[in-house]
Amino acid sequence: MRHESGAELTPTLHAALGSVEAHGPITAGQLAAHEHVRKPTMTRTIRELVDRGLIERLPDPLDGRVTWLRVTPAGVALLRAARRRTDAYLAQRLQKLSVDDRETLARAADVLERLAEQEGGA
């Protein structure tokens, strides 16, 4: 499905951008922890995303040593476009399934949703 999203980014860059959007503003160290990589590796990823204008660095108003990362409007637009392409691809594929298969998927989605709710309340 990554291929179907049509994103102009590598999977690594796309995942990091999505994490900044979901958890930002976020520090480089926090982003590295979310992506399960070391900070030097994340530094290269951040540099690439900044160079492409997809995220921006913001100084911390209280601690000059801290820099926060935030998705830019261009980054938000890229993520939205990728999600729209993925959604369209999935919708097309789902239409090709039998009614029974679609009903099975709907029941499975309900079960997964209940599992997620249990995890959140635990």
N, CA, C and O atoms as a DFTB+ gen file, in Angstrom:
488 C
 N C O
     1  1       0.813      -1.192       0.000
     2  2       0.000       0.000       0.000
     3  2       0.857       1.256       0.000
     4  3       0.417       2.309      -0.462
     5  1       2.078       1.152       0.515
     6  2       2.948       2.324       0.454
     7  2       3.128       2.782      -0.983
     8  3       3.142       3.977      -1.277
     9  1       3.266       1.808      -1.869
    10  2       3.426       2.139      -3.276
    11  2       2.177       2.845      -3.798
    12  3       2.276       3.771      -4.602
    13  1       1.020       2.416      -3.348
    14  2      -0.233       2.992      -3.826
    15  2      -0.447       4.409      -3.287
    16  3      -1.189       5.187      -3.886
    17  1       0.192       4.754      -2.167
    18  2       0.007       6.098      -1.618
    19  2       0.602       7.155      -2.548
    20  3       0.203       8.319      -2.519
    21  1       1.570       6.727      -3.380
    22  2       2.150       7.644      -4.343
    23  2       3.034       8.705      -3.706
    24  3       3.429       9.657      -4.378
    25  1       3.347       8.563      -2.441
    26  2       4.158       9.570      -1.759
    27  2       5.529       9.653      -2.407
    28  3       6.109       8.641      -2.802
    29  1       6.031      10.861      -2.508
    30  2       7.339      11.085      -3.119
    31  2       8.467      10.842      -2.116
    32  3       9.614      11.208      -2.370
    33  1       8.151      10.244      -1.013
    34  2       9.122      10.034       0.057
    35  2       9.446       8.560       0.206
    36  3       8.657       7.690      -0.163
    37  1      10.613       8.300       0.750
    38  2      10.943       6.929       1.130
    39  2      10.042       6.540       2.298
    40  3       9.500       7.413       2.975
    41  1       9.878       5.247       2.542
    42  2       9.074       4.834       3.699
    43  2       9.583       5.422       5.017
    44  3       8.785       5.761       5.891
    45  1      10.902       5.545       5.163
    46  2      11.474       6.112       6.389
    47  2      11.072       7.570       6.562
    48  3      10.654       7.979       7.645
    49  1      11.200       8.355       5.495
    50  2      10.830       9.768       5.574
    51  2       9.334       9.924       5.804
    52  3       8.904      10.771       6.587
    53  1       8.551       9.110       5.128
    54  2       7.097       9.180       5.273
    55  2       6.687       8.849       6.709
    56  3       5.838       9.530       7.284
    57  1       7.282       7.815       7.282
    58  2       6.952       7.430       8.656
    59  2       7.341       8.526       9.643
    60  3       6.577       8.837      10.557
    61  1       8.512       9.107       9.465
    62  2       8.949      10.179      10.369
    63  2       8.039      11.395      10.247
    64  3       7.676      12.000      11.255
    65  1       7.671      11.754       9.031
    66  2       6.774      12.884       8.824
    67  2       5.431      12.621       9.494
    68  3       4.873      13.507      10.140
    69  1       4.920      11.419       9.344
    70  2       3.660      11.053       9.998
    71  2       3.754      11.119      11.507
    72  3       2.801      11.527      12.171
    73  1       4.888      10.723      12.059
    74  2       5.078      10.799      13.512
    75  2       5.138      12.228      13.998
    76  3       4.595      12.552      15.055
    77  1       5.802      13.099      13.227
    78  2       5.843      14.515      13.617
    79  2       4.429      15.081      13.593
    80  3       4.048      15.844      14.480
    81  1       3.658      14.713      12.586
    82  2       2.281      15.193      12.518
    83  2       1.465      14.676      13.700
    84  3       0.722      15.439      14.318
    85  1       1.592      13.404      14.017
    86  2       0.790      12.792      15.071
    87  2       1.197      13.237      16.473
    88  3       0.344      13.373      17.351
    89  1       2.485      13.463      16.689
    90  2       2.977      13.710      18.043
    91  2       3.561      15.100      18.248
    92  3       3.971      15.443      19.357
    93  1       3.602      15.901      17.191
    94  2       4.298      17.178      17.271
    95  2       3.498      18.279      17.909
    96  3       2.291      18.146      18.108
    97  1       4.162      19.362      18.230
    98  2       5.608      19.518      18.132
    99  2       6.345      18.484      18.998
   100  3       5.886      18.094      20.072
   101  1       7.491      18.066      18.489
   102  2       8.250      16.977      19.084
   103  2       9.738      17.285      18.936
   104  3      10.140      17.957      17.986
   105  1      10.547      16.804      19.856
   106  2      11.997      16.992      19.743
   107  2      12.582      15.872      18.890
   108  3      11.933      14.855      18.647
   109  1      13.802      16.074      18.446
   110  2      14.483      15.054      17.648
   111  2      14.643      13.762      18.448
   112  3      14.469      12.671      17.906
   113  1      14.969      13.882      19.711
   114  2      15.119      12.696      20.555
   115  2      13.813      11.934      20.714
   116  3      13.795      10.704      20.672
   117  1      12.728      12.663      20.894
   118  2      11.417      12.017      21.007
   119  2      11.036      11.331      19.697
   120  3      10.494      10.226      19.697
   121  1      11.327      11.999      18.585
   122  2      11.023      11.416      17.282
   123  2      11.847      10.150      17.058
   124  3      11.328       9.149      16.563
   125  1      13.109      10.192      17.415
   126  2      13.961       9.009      17.279
   127  2      13.397       7.850      18.099
   128  3      13.400       6.707      17.642
   129  1      12.919       8.139      19.300
   130  2      12.335       7.095      20.143
   131  2      11.064       6.525      19.498
   132  3      10.865       5.310      19.503
   133  1      10.213       7.381      18.950
   134  2       8.986       6.920      18.290
   135  2       9.309       6.033      17.098
   136  3       8.610       5.053      16.841
   137  1      10.364       6.375      16.372
   138  2      10.724       5.633      15.157
   139  2      11.704       4.487      15.439
   140  3      12.090       3.753      14.529
   141  1      12.098       4.342      16.701
   142  2      12.995       3.262      17.110
   143  2      14.327       3.296      16.369
   144  3      14.819       2.271      15.896
   145  1      14.897       4.488      16.277
   146  2      16.219       4.656      15.678
   147  2      17.057       5.520      16.609
   148  3      16.541       6.145      17.536
   149  1      18.350       5.541      16.346
   150  2      19.245       6.385      17.143
   151  2      19.164       7.827      16.671
   152  3      18.810       8.110      15.527
   153  1      19.499       8.728      17.582
   154  2      19.372      10.151      17.273
   155  2      20.200      10.574      16.050
   156  3      19.701      11.367      15.252
   157  1      21.445      10.087      15.856
   158  2      22.185      10.487      14.644
   159  2      21.469      10.085      13.350
   160  3      21.498      10.827      12.368
   161  1      20.830       8.917      13.351
   162  2      20.065       8.493      12.180
   163  2      18.888       9.432      11.964
   164  3      18.598       9.823      10.834
   165  1      18.216       9.790      13.041
   166  2      17.064      10.680      12.938
   167  2      17.491      12.072      12.501
   168  3      16.736      12.760      11.814
   169  1      18.680      12.496      12.886
   170  2      19.174      13.817      12.480
   171  2      19.232      13.926      10.966
   172  3      18.858      14.959      10.410
   173  1      19.692      12.884      10.292
   174  2      19.736      12.879       8.818
   175  2      18.327      12.924       8.230
   176  3      18.079      13.621       7.246
   177  1      17.417      12.183       8.835
   178  2      16.030      12.167       8.366
   179  2      15.400      13.537       8.533
   180  3      14.724      14.030       7.630
   181  1      15.618      14.147       9.676
   182  2      15.077      15.480       9.946
   183  2      15.629      16.485       8.942
   184  3      14.887      17.305       8.401
   185  1      16.929      16.417       8.699
   186  2      17.553      17.344       7.747
   187  2      16.882      17.234       6.379
   188  3      16.595      18.244       5.737
   189  1      16.639      16.011       5.945
   190  2      15.997      15.789       4.647
   191  2      14.576      16.365       4.629
   192  3      14.176      16.995       3.650
   193  1      13.821      16.154       5.695
   194  2      12.453      16.671       5.753
   195  2      12.431      18.199       5.822
   196  3      11.558      18.839       5.235
   197  1      13.387      18.775       6.535
   198  2      13.487      20.241       6.592
   199  2      13.871      20.781       5.220
   200  3      13.284      21.756       4.749
   201  1      14.852      20.154       4.577
   202  2      15.293      20.605       3.250
   203  2      14.164      20.553       2.229
   204  3      14.120      21.375       1.313
   205  1      13.262      19.606       2.374
   206  2      12.131      19.482       1.459
   207  2      10.971      20.406       1.856
   208  3       9.964      20.477       1.152
   209  1      11.115      21.106       2.972
   210  2      10.073      22.029       3.425
   211  2       8.865      21.339       4.037
   212  3       7.779      21.916       4.080
   213  1       9.042      20.104       4.514
   214  2       7.922      19.339       5.058
   215  2       7.785      19.464       6.563
   216  3       6.693      19.294       7.106
   217  1       8.883      19.760       7.239
   218  2       8.837      20.065       8.666
   219  2       9.685      21.305       8.898
   220  3      10.504      21.687       8.062
   221  1       9.469      21.928      10.057
   222  2      10.270      23.094      10.422
   223  2      10.758      22.932      11.849
   224  3      10.151      22.237      12.664
   225  1      11.870      23.591      12.126
   226  2      12.442      23.611      13.471
   227  2      11.985      24.879      14.179
   228  3      12.012      25.971      13.610
   229  1      11.568      24.715      15.426
   230  2      11.126      25.850      16.230
   231  2      11.948      25.901      17.508
   232  3      12.100      24.877      18.174
   233  1      12.479      27.058      17.868
   234  2      13.239      27.146      19.118
   235  2      12.306      27.072      20.318
   236  3      11.174      27.554      20.269
   237  1      12.789      26.468      21.385
   238  2      12.024      26.425      22.629
   239  2      12.133      27.793      23.289
   240  3      13.242      28.299      23.458
   241  1      11.021      28.401      23.664
   242  2      11.083      29.743      24.244
   243  2      11.750      29.783      25.615
   244  3      12.186      30.848      26.052
   245  1      11.839      28.647      26.300
   246  2      12.410      28.625      27.647
   247  2      13.812      28.024      27.716
   248  3      14.567      28.316      28.643
   249  1      14.157      27.198      26.753
   250  2      15.454      26.514      26.783
   251  2      16.065      26.569      25.390
   252  3      15.629      25.852      24.490
   253  1      17.058      27.405      25.211
   254  2      17.692      27.604      23.916
   255  2      18.373      26.364      23.358
   256  3      18.698      26.319      22.171
   257  1      18.593      25.360      24.198
   258  2      19.225      24.127      23.724
   259  2      18.227      23.196      23.045
   260  3      18.628      22.246      22.373
   261  1      16.936      23.455      23.211
   262  2      15.891      22.555      22.710
   263  2      15.294      23.121      21.429
   264  3      15.017      24.316      21.325
   265  1      15.105      22.240      20.463
   266  2      14.446      22.589      19.203
   267  2      13.261      21.653      19.016
   268  3      13.369      20.439      19.184
   269  1      12.144      22.243      18.668
   270  2      10.931      21.475      18.418
   271  2      10.724      21.321      16.916
   272  3      11.099      22.197      16.137
   273  1      10.130      20.212      16.520
   274  2       9.836      19.938      15.120
   275  2       8.329      19.966      14.915
   276  3       7.566      19.425      15.715
   277  1       7.917      20.609      13.826
   278  2       6.492      20.711      13.506
   279  2       6.314      20.539      12.003
   280  3       7.147      20.985      11.214
   281  1       5.225      19.892      11.616
   282  2       4.924      19.699      10.202
   283  2       4.501      21.041       9.606
   284  3       3.753      21.800      10.222
   285  1       4.990      21.318       8.403
   286  2       4.609      22.530       7.684
   287  2       3.313      22.270       6.906
   288  3       2.897      21.120       6.763
   289  1       2.683      23.322       6.413
   290  2       1.508      23.100       5.555
   291  2       1.811      22.194       4.357
   292  3       0.961      21.400       3.955
   293  1       3.003      22.304       3.789
   294  2       3.375      21.422       2.673
   295  2       3.440      19.968       3.119
   296  3       3.041      19.070       2.378
   297  1       3.942      19.735       4.331
   298  2       3.996      18.376       4.871
   299  2       2.617      17.810       5.124
   300  3       2.354      16.643       4.833
   301  1       1.730      18.636       5.668
   302  2       0.343      18.210       5.893
   303  2      -0.318      17.871       4.563
   304  3      -1.006      16.857       4.450
   305  1      -0.111      18.713       3.564
   306  2      -0.708      18.481       2.243
   307  2      -0.200      17.177       1.633
   308  3      -0.981      16.420       1.057
   309  1       1.091      16.910       1.752
   310  2       1.658      15.677       1.205
   311  2       1.047      14.461       1.895
   312  3       0.672      13.496       1.229
   313  1       0.944      14.500       3.225
   314  2       0.361      13.371       3.957
   315  2      -1.106      13.168       3.584
   316  3      -1.550      12.034       3.404
   317  1      -1.854      14.257       3.468
   318  2      -3.276      14.138       3.096
   319  2      -3.433      13.541       1.703
   320  3      -4.293      12.689       1.482
   321  1      -2.612      13.983       0.774
   322  2      -2.688      13.459      -0.593
   323  2      -2.354      11.966      -0.612
   324  3      -3.012      11.189      -1.304
   325  1      -1.349      11.574       0.136
   326  2      -0.972      10.156       0.194
   327  2      -2.103       9.335       0.800
   328  3      -2.390       8.233       0.333
   329  1      -2.744       9.864       1.835
   330  2      -3.856       9.139       2.459
   331  2      -5.040       9.023       1.502
   332  3      -5.692       7.981       1.446
   333  1      -5.317      10.083       0.754
   334  2      -6.421      10.027      -0.213
   335  2      -6.158       8.954      -1.275
   336  3      -7.061       8.200      -1.638
   337  1      -4.927       8.891      -1.767
   338  2      -4.595       7.875      -2.776
   339  2      -4.713       6.468      -2.198
   340  3      -5.213       5.561      -2.863
   341  1      -4.252       6.286      -0.959
   342  2      -4.352       4.977      -0.311
   343  2      -5.808       4.609      -0.090
   344  3      -6.206       3.471      -0.340
   345  1      -6.611       5.565       0.377
   346  2      -8.038       5.304       0.597
   347  2      -8.729       4.912      -0.706
   348  3      -9.531       3.978      -0.728
   349  1      -8.423       5.618      -1.782
   350  2      -9.040       5.307      -3.074
   351  2      -8.649       3.914      -3.539
   352  3      -9.479       3.170      -4.061
   353  1      -7.391       3.566      -3.349
   354  2      -6.910       2.235      -3.728
   355  2      -7.647       1.159      -2.934
   356  3      -8.106       0.165      -3.497
   357  1      -7.755       1.366      -1.618
   358  2      -8.433       0.371      -0.782
   359  2      -9.916       0.272      -1.128
   360  3     -10.465      -0.828      -1.186
   361  1     -10.566       1.408      -1.358
   362  2     -11.985       1.392      -1.713
   363  2     -12.209       0.594      -2.992
   364  3     -13.153      -0.190      -3.094
   365  1     -11.337       0.803      -3.954
   366  2     -11.443       0.066      -5.220
   367  2     -11.274      -1.435      -4.993
   368  3     -12.014      -2.246      -5.552
   369  1     -10.296      -1.792      -4.169
   370  2     -10.045      -3.212      -3.893
   371  2     -11.195      -3.831      -3.093
   372  3     -11.573      -4.976      -3.341
   373  1     -11.751      -3.085      -2.140
   374  2     -12.852      -3.602      -1.327
   375  2     -14.096      -3.860      -2.176
   376  3     -14.831      -4.815      -1.925
   377  1     -14.331      -3.024      -3.166
   378  2     -15.498      -3.206      -4.037
   379  2     -15.431      -4.519      -4.805
   380  3     -16.462      -5.061      -5.206
   381  1     -14.244      -5.020      -5.007
   382  2     -14.072      -6.267      -5.759
   383  2     -14.310      -7.510      -4.899
   384  3     -14.404      -8.620      -5.423
   385  1     -14.406      -7.324      -3.583
   386  2     -14.639      -8.455      -2.688
   387  2     -16.108      -8.862      -2.721
   388  3     -16.985      -8.074      -3.076
   389  1     -16.347     -10.100      -2.345
   390  2     -17.730     -10.573      -2.245
   391  2     -18.401      -9.904      -1.045
   392  3     -17.733      -9.369      -0.160
   393  1     -19.712      -9.945      -1.034
   394  2     -20.477      -9.386       0.093
   395  2     -20.066     -10.086       1.386
   396  3     -19.887      -9.434       2.415
   397  1     -19.916     -11.412       1.338
   398  2     -19.510     -12.160       2.530
   399  2     -18.148     -11.694       3.048
   400  3     -17.959     -11.519       4.252
   401  1     -17.218     -11.498       2.141
   402  2     -15.885     -11.052       2.556
   403  2     -15.936      -9.653       3.168
   404  3     -15.257      -9.388       4.160
   405  1     -16.728      -8.763       2.591
   406  2     -16.853      -7.409       3.155
   407  2     -17.494      -7.462       4.538
   408  3     -17.090      -6.716       5.430
   409  1     -18.481      -8.327       4.730
   410  2     -19.110      -8.478       6.046
   411  2     -18.113      -9.040       7.057
   412  3     -18.098      -8.629       8.217
   413  1     -17.289      -9.971       6.617
   414  2     -16.253     -10.528       7.498
   415  2     -15.282      -9.436       7.927
   416  3     -14.913      -9.355       9.099
   417  1     -14.869      -8.602       6.990
   418  2     -13.969      -7.492       7.320
   419  2     -14.625      -6.504       8.283
   420  3     -13.965      -5.989       9.186
   421  1     -15.903      -6.239       8.099
   422  2     -16.608      -5.319       9.001
   423  2     -16.647      -5.891      10.413
   424  3     -16.437      -5.159      11.380
   425  1     -16.911      -7.185      10.546
   426  2     -16.913      -7.819      11.880
   427  2     -15.511      -7.779      12.478
   428  3     -15.354      -7.505      13.668
   429  1     -14.500      -8.049      11.672
   430  2     -13.120      -8.010      12.173
   431  2     -12.755      -6.601      12.638
   432  3     -12.083      -6.438      13.656
   433  1     -13.195      -5.589      11.900
   434  2     -12.917      -4.207      12.297
   435  2     -13.551      -3.901      13.647
   436  3     -12.950      -3.215      14.474
   437  1     -14.774      -4.409      13.878
   438  2     -15.436      -4.210      15.174
   439  2     -14.630      -4.852      16.296
   440  3     -14.451      -4.251      17.355
   441  1     -14.147      -6.058      16.071
   442  2     -13.352      -6.758      17.080
   443  2     -12.064      -5.980      17.361
   444  3     -11.697      -5.792      18.521
   445  1     -11.387      -5.532      16.323
   446  2     -10.149      -4.769      16.509
   447  2     -10.412      -3.463      17.263
   448  3      -9.607      -3.054      18.100
   449  1     -11.525      -2.821      16.970
   450  2     -11.867      -1.589      17.673
   451  2     -12.086      -1.851      19.157
   452  3     -11.633      -1.074      19.997
   453  1     -12.772      -2.934      19.485
   454  2     -12.988      -3.286      20.908
   455  2     -11.661      -3.593      21.585
   456  3     -11.451      -3.201      22.733
   457  1     -10.765      -4.285      20.896
   458  2      -9.444      -4.572      21.464
   459  2      -8.688      -3.286      21.755
   460  3      -8.061      -3.146      22.805
   461  1      -8.752      -2.352      20.819
   462  2      -8.057      -1.079      21.002
   463  2      -8.646      -0.309      22.178
   464  3      -7.904       0.308      22.942
   465  1      -9.963      -0.335      22.336
   466  2     -10.609       0.333      23.472
   467  2     -10.189      -0.299      24.782
   468  3      -9.971       0.410      25.764
   469  1     -10.070      -1.627      24.821
   470  2      -9.634      -2.324      26.039
   471  2      -8.210      -1.928      26.403
   472  3      -7.892      -1.729      27.575
   473  1      -7.359      -1.817      25.392
   474  2      -5.961      -1.432      25.627
   475  2      -5.881      -0.029      26.188
   476  3      -5.103       0.233      27.105
   477  1      -6.677       0.870      25.647
   478  2      -6.675       2.259      26.099
   479  2      -7.200       2.402      27.512
   480  3      -6.794       3.321      28.224
   481  1      -8.097       1.513      27.942
   482  2      -8.668       1.605      29.280
   483  2      -7.904       0.805      30.307
   484  3      -8.191       0.890      31.501
   485  1      -6.930       0.024      29.857
   486  2      -6.192      -0.852      30.786
   487  2      -5.190      -0.102      31.599
   488  3      -4.493      -0.697      32.422
